[in-house]
Amino acid sequence: MEPEIVISPTGGKTEVWTLSTDEGDLHTLLEDIFRNHWKPIVFGPLIQGAAYEFRCPREPKSIDLLDGYLTVHFGGTHFHLCIGENKGSESNPTLMELRAHRRPSRAEIFRGLDGKDRPVTWGFRMFNGKDEPQITIFFPNPFLTNEDGIADEPDWSRLATWEDIARRYLDREPDPRDRLGTGFGHS
């Protein structure tokens, strides 16, 4: 599967691999990410004017699906993410327009490129029925340290999550192109 190239309003390029928005498929992928890759990921909503970059405080105690919502619970801290049909209860059904708004309209694995089309970011993102960002998950980046600082030298071992997810969900083997980047702010 070849990626689509998406150009942002600022001219940045991102390679995008479209995924299914089927509730079961999203549940499998997100549970995999949060169960098996929880420690190195950074996640949150990424919207114009704000970027929330959270780390999992610990391994999830539970990951549950109820009425279209995935709940990832860390023990005290948790979040809910609509990944399917949110019907509500018999006595309080969810309005059809809200069901359509909440449900994901697209999900994608992405690779952000620098000005010379070299990879510099890797991750997953999902958008609701009105094309609003629901979540962005950044996979570990070889140009950043575990403490979120700029690395002196790239640590290519930090591509392990990207390579695992790409292999399992895109049927892609590791791409030597991922190691061509020089980091942030380099030409």
C-alpha positions in Angstrom: 0.0 0.0 0.0 1.5 3.3 -1.0 0.9 6.4 1.1 -1.0 9.5 0.1 1.0 12.8 0.4 -0.8 15.4 2.4 0.3 19.0 2.3 -0.6 21.1 5.4 -1.7 24.8 5.2 1.9 25.7 6.2 3.4 23.6 3.4 4.6 20.7 5.5 4.3 17.2 3.9 3.0 14.1 5.6 2.8 10.6 4.2 -0.5 9.0 5.2 -1.7 5.4 5.1 -5.4 5.2 5.5 -6.8 2.6 7.9 -10.2 1.1 8.4 -12.5 3.0 10.8 -14.3 -0.2 11.7 -14.8 -0.3 15.5 -13.2 -3.8 15.8 -10.2 -2.8 13.8 -9.6 0.4 15.8 -10.1 -1.4 19.0 -7.4 -4.0 18.0 -4.9 -1.3 16.9 -5.4 1.1 19.9 -5.4 -1.8 22.4 -2.1 -3.0 20.8 -0.6 0.5 21.0 -1.6 1.2 24.6 -0.9 -2.4 25.9 2.4 -3.1 24.0 3.9 0.4 23.4 2.5 2.5 26.3 5.8 3.5 27.7 7.4 5.3 24.8 4.4 6.9 23.1 3.2 10.5 23.4 -0.5 11.1 22.8 -3.3 13.6 22.9 -5.4 15.9 20.8 -3.4 17.9 18.2 -5.6 20.9 17.0 -4.9 24.2 15.5 -3.7 26.4 18.4 -3.0 23.6 20.8 -1.0 20.4 21.1 -1.5 18.1 24.1 1.4 15.7 24.5 0.8 13.3 27.3 2.7 10.2 28.4 1.0 7.2 29.9 1.6 7.3 33.7 1.9 3.5 33.8 0.7 0.4 32.0 -3.1 0.5 31.5 -5.0 -1.4 34.2 -7.8 -1.9 31.8 -8.9 -1.1 28.2 -12.6 -1.5 27.8 -15.1 -0.9 25.0 -18.7 0.2 25.9 -21.2 1.8 23.6 -18.7 2.8 21.0 -16.2 4.3 23.5 -12.8 2.9 24.2 -11.7 3.6 27.8 -8.0 3.4 28.6 -7.7 3.4 32.4 -4.4 3.8 34.2 -5.8 3.8 37.7 -7.1 7.3 38.5 -6.1 8.8 35.1 -8.1 7.6 32.1 -9.5 8.8 28.8 -12.5 7.9 26.6 -12.3 7.8 22.8 -15.2 7.2 20.6 -14.3 4.5 18.0 -17.7 3.1 17.1 -21.4 3.6 17.2 -22.5 5.5 20.4 -26.1 4.5 20.8 -26.8 5.7 24.3 -29.3 3.9 26.5 -32.9 2.8 25.7 -34.2 5.6 27.9 -31.6 8.2 26.7 -30.6 7.3 23.1 -27.8 9.3 21.4 -29.2 11.6 18.7 -28.3 10.5 15.2 -26.4 13.7 14.5 -24.3 13.2 17.6 -23.6 9.6 16.6 -22.3 10.7 13.2 -20.2 13.5 14.8 -18.6 11.3 17.4 -17.8 8.3 15.2 -14.4 8.3 13.5 -14.5 9.3 9.8 -10.9 8.5 9.2 -7.9 6.9 10.9 -4.4 6.9 9.6 -0.8 6.0 10.2 1.5 8.9 9.3 5.1 9.8 8.7 5.9 13.5 8.7 8.6 14.8 6.3 11.2 17.6 6.5 11.8 20.1 3.7 13.8 17.5 1.8 11.2 14.8 2.1 13.1 12.9 4.8 11.1 11.4 7.7 11.1 13.2 11.0 7.9 12.1 12.8 5.9 8.9 12.9 2.5 8.1 14.4 -1.2 7.5 14.3 -4.1 9.9 14.2 -7.9 9.7 14.1 -10.6 12.2 13.2 -14.4 12.3 14.1 -17.4 12.7 11.7 -16.8 16.4 11.3 -13.1 15.8 10.5 -12.0 17.2 13.9 -8.9 15.6 15.5 -9.8 13.0 18.2 -6.3 11.8 19.0 -2.7 11.8 17.7 -0.3 9.3 18.9 3.4 10.1 18.3 5.6 7.0 18.2 9.1 7.3 19.7 11.3 9.6 17.7 15.0 9.0 17.0 15.7 12.7 17.1 14.3 13.1 20.7 15.4 11.8 24.0 13.2 10.0 26.5 13.0 13.3 28.4 11.6 15.0 25.3 14.9 16.9 24.5 16.6 17.1 21.2 19.0 14.1 20.8 22.7 14.9 20.1 22.7 11.9 17.7 19.7 10.0 16.3 18.8 6.8 18.2 17.4 4.6 15.4 16.3 2.0 17.9 13.5 4.4 18.7 11.9 3.4 15.4 10.9 0.0 16.9 7.3 1.0 17.6 6.9 2.5 14.1 8.4 -0.5 12.5 6.2 -2.9 14.5 3.0 -1.0 13.8 3.8 -0.6 10.1 4.7 -4.3 9.7 1.5 -5.5 11.4 -1.1 -3.0 10.2 0.3 -1.8 6.8 2.2 -5.0 5.9 5.4 -2.9 5.4 8.9 -4.1 6.2 11.3 -1.6 7.8 12.1 1.2 5.3 15.7 2.4 5.0 14.3 5.8 4.1 13.3 6.2 7.8 16.9 6.6 8.7 17.7 9.4 6.2 16.3 12.2 8.4 18.7 14.6 10.2 16.3 15.9 12.8 14.3 19.0 13.4 15.4 22.3 11.9 18.1 20.8 9.7 18.2 21.2 5.9 
